[in-house]
C-alpha cells in the first residue's frame, strides 16, 4: 500500500496469529470462534482492521484488542457480512408472494406460519417479507397468522434493524414508489418503516454455528450466508436446518449458493433459478 508517496507495509498474519486473535475475540466477547468461516475471508478482514487500528504489527494489535472493548466490537462487526437491501432479487419475492406463501398458508392452517430470516443484517429481508404479508393478507391477518424471526450475529446491525430507519439509496432501491408511499415516512432525508410492518418482525442475536439454538420454522431464508463458511460448516448448518423444518417446509438459499450433494437426500429442488428447496 502507498500512503503520501511512501510505501506502508501490510501486516503479515500467520495462521497461528490469526488463531490467537480469534481465540482472544471469543474469550473476550463470549461469541464462538469464527473458525468455520473461510480462512481467506477472515484473514482479509482481520488484516484490514489491524491496518485501520494504526497498529504496526500483529503483536501490538493483540495487546490493543485485549485492552480495548471498542476494537473487539469493531472486529466482530468487520467479520460479519452486511450487504443487503429491500426486495433484493425481486423475482424471488414475487415467487414467495404468489406461489410459496399461499401454499404454506394452506399447509399450516390452524396455527401461525413460522418464518426465519437468517443473517438478517439491518432488517431489509424480514421487513420485505412482512410487507408482502401485509399486501397479501392485510395487517390484522398478517399479525395473527405469521411469526417472523430475524437473526444476526452482530448487535449493531440488529439495533439498526429495530430502528427501521433507512437511506433511500441503495437500501430502498428495490422498493417501488407505491410501496415507498404506503409503508415508509420520510424523516430528515431517510425513510422510516411504518409500525404495522415493524411489529411483525422479532429480532434476536444468534450465531449460525450454534445449531442447538435453531428455532422451528416452516420457511427459512438463508441467503448469501453459507458462502462465507467452509464446506463442513455449510453441511452442518444445512443438516440442522433440515432438522427444524417439517416435511415440505421451504428453504431458500442465495443465488450464488447451491445444495451440497450430501444434503440432496433431505431437500428436493422446487425452483433451481430462485434456489428454493423443499424438505423431503
C-alpha positions as CSV (number, residue, x, y, z in Angstrom):
1,X,0.0,0.0,0.0
2,X,1.2,3.5,-0.8
3,X,0.5,6.5,1.5
4,X,1.5,10.0,0.6
5,X,4.1,8.6,-1.7
6,X,5.7,6.3,0.8
7,X,5.3,2.5,0.9
8,X,3.5,1.2,4.0
9,X,4.0,-2.4,4.7
10,X,0.9,-4.6,5.0
11,X,0.8,-6.6,8.3
12,X,1.8,-10.2,7.9
13,X,-0.7,-12.6,9.5
14,X,0.3,-16.2,10.0
15,X,-2.3,-19.0,10.7
16,X,-1.1,-19.1,14.4
17,X,-1.5,-15.4,14.8
18,X,-5.0,-15.5,13.2
19,X,-6.0,-18.2,15.6
20,X,-4.7,-16.2,18.6
21,X,-6.8,-13.2,17.5
22,X,-9.9,-15.3,17.1
23,X,-9.4,-17.1,20.4
24,X,-8.9,-13.8,22.2
25,X,-12.0,-12.4,20.5
26,X,-14.1,-15.5,21.5
27,X,-12.8,-15.3,25.1
28,X,-13.5,-11.6,25.5
29,X,-16.9,-11.4,23.7
30,X,-18.4,-14.7,24.6
31,X,-19.0,-15.4,20.9
32,X,-17.9,-18.7,19.3
33,X,-14.8,-18.8,17.1
34,X,-15.1,-17.7,13.5
35,X,-13.0,-20.7,12.5
36,X,-15.9,-22.2,10.5
37,X,-15.6,-19.2,8.1
38,X,-13.5,-19.3,5.0
39,X,-9.9,-18.5,6.2
40,X,-9.2,-16.2,3.3
41,X,-12.2,-14.1,4.0
42,X,-11.5,-13.9,7.8
43,X,-7.8,-13.1,7.3
44,X,-8.5,-10.3,4.8
45,X,-10.9,-8.6,7.2
46,X,-8.6,-9.0,10.2
47,X,-5.7,-7.6,8.3
48,X,-7.9,-4.6,7.3
49,X,-8.8,-4.0,10.9
50,X,-5.1,-4.2,12.0
51,X,-4.2,-1.6,9.4
52,X,-7.1,0.7,10.3
53,X,-6.3,0.5,14.0
54,X,-2.9,2.1,13.5
55,X,-1.0,-0.9,15.0
56,X,2.4,-1.6,13.5
57,X,2.3,-5.4,13.8
58,X,0.1,-8.3,14.9
59,X,1.5,-8.4,18.4
60,X,0.7,-4.8,19.1
61,X,-2.8,-5.4,17.7
62,X,-3.3,-8.4,20.0
63,X,-2.5,-6.2,23.0
64,X,-4.8,-3.5,21.7
65,X,-7.6,-6.0,21.2
66,X,-7.2,-7.3,24.7
67,X,-7.4,-3.8,26.2
68,X,-10.0,-2.1,24.1
69,X,-13.6,-3.3,24.1
70,X,-14.5,-0.9,21.3
71,X,-11.9,-2.6,19.0
72,X,-13.3,-6.0,19.8
73,X,-16.8,-4.8,18.8
74,X,-15.4,-3.3,15.6
75,X,-13.6,-6.5,14.7
76,X,-16.8,-8.6,15.3
77,X,-18.6,-6.1,13.0
78,X,-15.9,-6.4,10.4
79,X,-16.1,-10.2,10.4
80,X,-19.8,-10.1,9.9
81,X,-21.2,-9.6,6.4
82,X,-23.7,-6.8,6.0
83,X,-24.8,-6.3,2.3
84,X,-28.5,-6.1,1.8
85,X,-31.4,-4.1,0.5
86,X,-35.2,-4.4,0.4
87,X,-36.5,-6.9,-2.1
88,X,-33.1,-8.0,-3.2
89,X,-33.6,-10.3,-6.1
90,X,-37.2,-9.2,-6.9
91,X,-38.2,-12.3,-8.8
92,X,-37.6,-14.4,-5.6
93,X,-40.0,-12.2,-3.7
94,X,-42.6,-12.4,-6.5
95,X,-42.3,-16.2,-6.3
96,X,-42.7,-16.1,-2.5
97,X,-45.7,-13.9,-2.7
98,X,-47.6,-15.7,-5.5
99,X,-46.5,-19.4,-5.0
100,X,-44.7,-20.3,-1.8
101,X,-46.5,-18.3,0.9
102,X,-50.1,-19.3,-0.3
103,X,-49.1,-22.9,-0.4
104,X,-47.6,-22.7,3.1
105,X,-50.6,-20.9,4.5
106,X,-52.9,-23.8,3.3
107,X,-50.5,-26.4,4.8
108,X,-50.3,-24.7,8.2
109,X,-54.0,-23.8,8.6
110,X,-54.9,-23.6,12.3
111,X,-51.5,-22.3,13.6
112,X,-49.2,-19.4,12.8
113,X,-46.8,-19.9,9.9
114,X,-43.2,-19.5,11.2
115,X,-40.6,-17.7,9.1
116,X,-37.0,-17.4,9.9
117,X,-34.7,-14.9,8.2
118,X,-31.0,-15.9,8.8
119,X,-28.3,-13.3,8.7
120,X,-30.9,-10.5,8.6
121,X,-28.4,-7.7,8.7
122,X,-30.3,-4.4,9.3
123,X,-33.7,-6.0,8.7
124,X,-34.1,-5.4,5.0
125,X,-35.1,-9.1,4.2
126,X,-37.5,-9.8,7.0
127,X,-39.2,-6.4,6.6
128,X,-39.6,-7.2,2.9
129,X,-41.3,-10.4,3.8
130,X,-43.5,-8.5,6.3
131,X,-44.5,-6.1,3.5
132,X,-45.5,-9.0,1.3
133,X,-47.7,-10.4,4.1
134,X,-49.5,-7.1,4.7
135,X,-50.1,-6.7,1.0
136,X,-51.4,-10.2,0.6
137,X,-53.3,-10.8,3.8
138,X,-53.9,-7.4,5.5
139,X,-52.4,-6.0,8.7
140,X,-54.6,-7.9,11.2
141,X,-54.3,-11.3,9.5
142,X,-50.6,-10.9,9.0
143,X,-50.1,-10.2,12.7
144,X,-52.3,-13.2,13.7
145,X,-51.2,-15.9,11.2
146,X,-47.5,-15.3,10.8
147,X,-44.4,-15.2,13.0
148,X,-41.2,-13.7,11.6
149,X,-38.0,-14.2,13.5
150,X,-34.9,-12.4,12.2
151,X,-31.4,-13.3,13.5
152,X,-27.9,-12.0,13.1
153,X,-24.6,-12.3,15.0
154,X,-24.0,-8.5,15.1
155,X,-25.7,-6.5,17.8
156,X,-25.1,-3.2,16.0
157,X,-27.0,-4.2,12.8
158,X,-29.8,-5.6,15.0
159,X,-30.1,-2.3,16.7
160,X,-30.3,-0.6,13.3
161,X,-33.0,-3.1,12.3
162,X,-35.1,-2.3,15.3
163,X,-34.9,1.4,14.5
164,X,-36.1,0.6,10.9
165,X,-34.7,3.9,9.5
166,X,-33.1,3.6,6.1
167,X,-31.4,5.7,3.4
168,X,-33.1,5.7,0.0
169,X,-30.1,4.5,-1.9
170,X,-29.1,1.8,-2.1
171,X,-31.3,0.2,0.6
172,X,-34.6,1.2,-0.8
173,X,-33.6,1.0,-4.5
174,X,-35.8,-2.1,-5.0
175,X,-38.9,-0.6,-3.3
176,X,-41.5,0.7,-5.8
177,X,-42.9,4.2,-5.5
178,X,-46.2,2.8,-4.4
179,X,-44.7,0.7,-1.6
180,X,-42.5,3.5,-0.5
181,X,-45.5,5.8,-0.2
182,X,-47.6,3.2,1.6
183,X,-45.0,1.7,4.0
184,X,-42.4,4.5,4.7
185,X,-42.4,8.0,6.0
186,X,-39.6,10.4,5.1
187,X,-37.6,11.7,8.1
188,X,-34.8,14.2,7.5
189,X,-33.7,12.6,4.3
190,X,-34.1,9.0,5.5
191,X,-37.2,6.7,5.4
192,X,-38.9,5.2,8.5
193,X,-40.8,2.0,8.1
194,X,-44.4,2.0,9.3
195,X,-45.2,0.4,12.7
196,X,-47.7,-2.0,11.2
197,X,-44.8,-3.7,9.3
198,X,-42.2,-3.3,12.1
199,X,-44.3,-5.2,14.7
200,X,-44.5,-8.3,12.6
201,X,-40.7,-9.0,13.0
202,X,-38.8,-10.1,16.1
203,X,-35.1,-9.7,16.2
204,X,-32.6,-11.9,18.1
205,X,-28.8,-12.2,18.2
206,X,-27.7,-15.7,17.1
207,X,-24.6,-17.3,15.8
208,X,-25.4,-19.7,13.0
209,X,-22.8,-22.1,14.2
210,X,-24.8,-22.8,17.4
211,X,-27.2,-25.3,15.7
212,X,-28.8,-26.3,19.0
213,X,-30.4,-22.8,19.2
214,X,-32.2,-23.1,15.9
215,X,-36.0,-22.4,16.1
216,X,-38.7,-24.4,14.5
217,X,-39.7,-22.9,11.2
218,X,-41.9,-23.5,8.1
219,X,-39.9,-21.2,5.8
220,X,-36.2,-20.4,6.2
221,X,-34.4,-17.8,4.2
222,X,-30.7,-18.4,4.4
223,X,-29.4,-16.3,1.5
224,X,-25.8,-15.3,0.8
225,X,-24.7,-16.5,4.2
226,X,-23.4,-20.0,3.6
227,X,-20.8,-18.8,1.0
228,X,-18.7,-17.4,3.9
229,X,-18.5,-20.7,5.6
230,X,-16.2,-23.6,4.7
231,X,-17.8,-26.8,3.3
232,X,-18.0,-28.8,6.6
233,X,-19.7,-25.9,8.3
234,X,-22.1,-25.4,5.4
235,X,-23.2,-29.1,5.6
236,X,-23.6,-28.9,9.4
237,X,-25.8,-25.8,9.1
238,X,-27.9,-27.3,6.3
239,X,-28.4,-30.6,8.2
240,X,-29.6,-28.6,11.2
241,X,-32.0,-26.6,9.0
242,X,-33.4,-29.8,7.7
243,X,-34.0,-30.9,11.3
244,X,-36.0,-27.9,12.2
245,X,-38.1,-27.8,9.0
246,X,-41.2,-30.0,8.8
247,X,-41.8,-32.2,5.8
248,X,-42.4,-29.9,2.8
249,X,-41.0,-27.0,4.7
250,X,-39.2,-24.5,2.5
251,X,-35.6,-23.4,2.4
252,X,-34.3,-20.5,0.3
253,X,-30.6,-20.1,-0.5
254,X,-28.7,-17.3,-2.2
255,X,-28.2,-17.0,-6.0
256,X,-24.6,-18.0,-5.7
257,X,-25.2,-20.9,-3.3
258,X,-26.2,-24.5,-4.1
259,X,-27.2,-27.6,-2.3
260,X,-24.3,-29.8,-1.5
261,X,-24.6,-33.4,-2.7
262,X,-24.8,-35.0,0.8
263,X,-27.9,-32.8,1.5
264,X,-29.9,-33.7,-1.6
265,X,-31.4,-36.7,0.1
266,X,-33.0,-34.3,2.6
267,X,-34.0,-31.5,0.2
268,X,-35.8,-31.5,-3.1
269,X,-35.3,-28.6,-5.6
270,X,-38.5,-26.7,-6.2
271,X,-37.1,-23.7,-8.2
272,X,-33.5,-24.0,-9.3
273,X,-33.4,-20.4,-10.6
274,X,-34.5,-18.9,-7.3
275,X,-32.7,-21.6,-5.1
276,X,-35.9,-22.7,-3.4
277,X,-35.9,-26.2,-1.8
278,X,-38.4,-28.3,-0.1
279,X,-37.7,-30.5,2.9
280,X,-38.2,-34.2,1.9
